[in-house]
Amino acid sequence: MSADASGPETGPELGSETGPQLGPETGPQLRRETGPQLRRETGPQLRRETGPQLRRETGPQLRRETGPQLRRETGPQLRRETGPQLRRETGPQLRRETGPQLRRETGPQLRRETGPQLRRETGPQLRRETGPQLRRETGPQLRRETGPQLRRETGPQLGPETGPQQGPGLGREPQPRTDPGQLCPKHKEPLSWFCLSERRPVCASCVEVGGRCHRHRIRPAEEHAELLRNKIVDQCEKMQLQSAGITKYVSEVLQGKNQKVVNTASATRELIIQRLSLVRSLCESEEQRLLEKVHGEEERAHQSILTQQAHWAEALKKLDTLRTSLVCMLTHLDNLQLIQKEQEIFERAEEAEGILDPQESDKLCFNKKCGWSPLLTQLWATSILGSLSGMEEVLINEKTVSPLLQLSEDRRTLTFSAKKSKACTDDPERFDYWPNALASTSFQAGLHAWIVNVQHSCAYKVGVASVQLPRKGSGSDCRLGHNAFSWVFSRYDQEFRFSHNGQHELLALLRCPTQLGVVLDLQVGELLFYEPASGTVLHIHRTCFPLPLFPVFAVADQVISIVH
């Protein structure tokens, strides 16, 4: 300490006079002999007393003047000799104490200044040397352990990872895997970054201040590629699972379905055959029953006719005998004899008068009702309405449409309107009061059928009318079903009727039909109303219709339309 205190006074003198002489000869020996002891005895106290002031006063200048040279000369040897031990002893504590603050203060600047150069110089070599081995050793295990959890936690927010303020300092060094020829066309640098905003790879200069993608969302190209690889792996896993599911579906489900289809088809065929066999058996039984009834009716009618023939033959014979007897009396008896036979003449005349004149009897006619069958009628109507392709097309004659109705362009739909249309001309064929309309097609003979959609109307009439139906006025002679020229099925609210010539037959329907089928057989004089949905015959009317007949329609609520 005394020597140190007197340093300022004696140092120059001692150094100038004795230093050169003493240094070369005794300096090394003196340092070896007294240096260690002096450092142990005075070093700690000297560092505590003069160290802080000395570092503040001389440290900056000393580092500027001697630092670069000292680092070049002693740095490599010092790092080899003391580096490993120093890192083991002080590294963990130093990283805990100064690491966070140092990263916050110097990290961004250091990454901007040295990151691109360091990645260009060491990145390719590092990836070539350690990348494949690292991926082989840790990749599968890492994906198995952290992949599912990472996708659940970060998958939805994986896209916008980086903000504009982070720039290239992402905390992870990009490891470009670009071909030597894939360089930035502007900066001629490797495309080591990926711009999320422009969706293209860029170089380090593009993301720096002043670059094209400076404030864009960016990501290291290697990281983006790794994300894509992970997505590909995930997609491949999904595809593999999907393939396994499809394989299982094809091998198990479809095979079972195939067998089930075979069994179901076989059962359905058996059901169809069974039901049609039952229907066929029923039809055959019905046919046999009806034919037997027809035969019985025919035999009965024949027997009645034969009985009548025998009866009238006997009557003719008796009349002939009486007439012959009377003629004989008239020609062979004189007046006195004729007077004597007066009583006999009166008796024979009374006997002849007892033979009545022939009278027409239904018993002598074949009763066609024996051939009527609800089952046959229903099957017949179903077959007719199920094959309307050969029937005439039924369209409405626009000249007959009431002013209360609007006719569609296809001439199939009638819509009721409470206000009369002013566009209608006063045509002689037009109904001017009742909301009626006739079809343009007339029927003279044969079988005809059509279907009308009535589900939207609660007030309508559908049927046939003769050409003699009056068109003008509000009387019953123009009202459908109230005259001798129209036969209609009608609905008003929940009441259903068949009407003709003012006679209304109430019909008991279980439900309101949505469609109404009409079958007209002029050969046998039958008008049939039928519900196609349930296959129910609603009403049959048999008569000798005056010809020609027209389909007729009326609607006083909503709309009706001809389906076919």
Sequence and secondary structure as in RCSB ss.txt:
>XXXX:A:sequence
MSADASGPETGPELGSETGPQLGPETGPQLRRETGPQLRRETGPQLRRETGPQLRRETGPQLRRETGPQLRRETG
PQLRRETGPQLRRETGPQLRRETGPQLRRETGPQLRRETGPQLRRETGPQLRRETGPQLRRETGPQLRRETGPQL
RRETGPQLGPETGPQQGPGLGREPQPRTDPGQLCPKHKEPLSWFCLSERRPVCASCVEVGGRCHRHRIRPAEEHA
ELLRNKIVDQCEKMQLQSAGITKYVSEVLQGKNQKVVNTASATRELIIQRLSLVRSLCESEEQRLLEKVHGEEER
AHQSILTQQAHWAEALKKLDTLRTSLVCMLTHLDNLQLIQKEQEIFERAEEAEGILDPQESDKLCFNKKCGWSPL
LTQLWATSILGSLSGMEEVLINEKTVSPLLQLSEDRRTLTFSAKKSKACTDDPERFDYWPNALASTSFQAGLHAW
IVNVQHSCAYKVGVASVQLPRKGSGSDCRLGHNAFSWVFSRYDQEFRFSHNGQHELLALLRCPTQLGVVLDLQVG
ELLFYEPASGTVLHIHRTCFPLPLFPVFAVADQVISIVH
>XXXX:A:secstr
 HHHHTHHHHHHHHHHHTHHHHHHHHHHHHHHHHHHHHHHHHHHHHHHHHHHHHHHHHHHHHHHHHHHHHHHHHH
HHHHHHHHHHHHHHHHHHHHHHHHHHHHHHHHHHHHHHHHHHHHHHHHHHHHHHHHHHHHHHHHHHHHHHHHHHH
HHHHSTT SS   TTTTT  SS       TT B TTT  B  EEETTTTEEE HHHHSTTSTTTTS EEEHHHHH
HHHHHHHHHHHHHHHHHHHHHHHIIIIIIHHHHHHHHHHHHHHHHHHHHHHHHHHHHHHHHHHHHHHHHHHHHHH
HHHHHHHHHHHHHHHHHHHHHHHHHHHHHHHH  HHHHHHTHHHHHHHHHHHHTS      GGGS  GGGG  HH
HHHHHHHHHHT GGGS    B GGG  TTEEE TTS EEEE SS  TT    TTS SSSSEEEBS  B SSEEEE
EEE TT SEEEEEEEETT   SSSSGGGSTTSSTTEEEEEEETTEEEEEETTEEEEE  SS  SEEEEEEETTTT
EEEEEETTTTEEEEEEE    SSEEEEEEESSSEEEE  
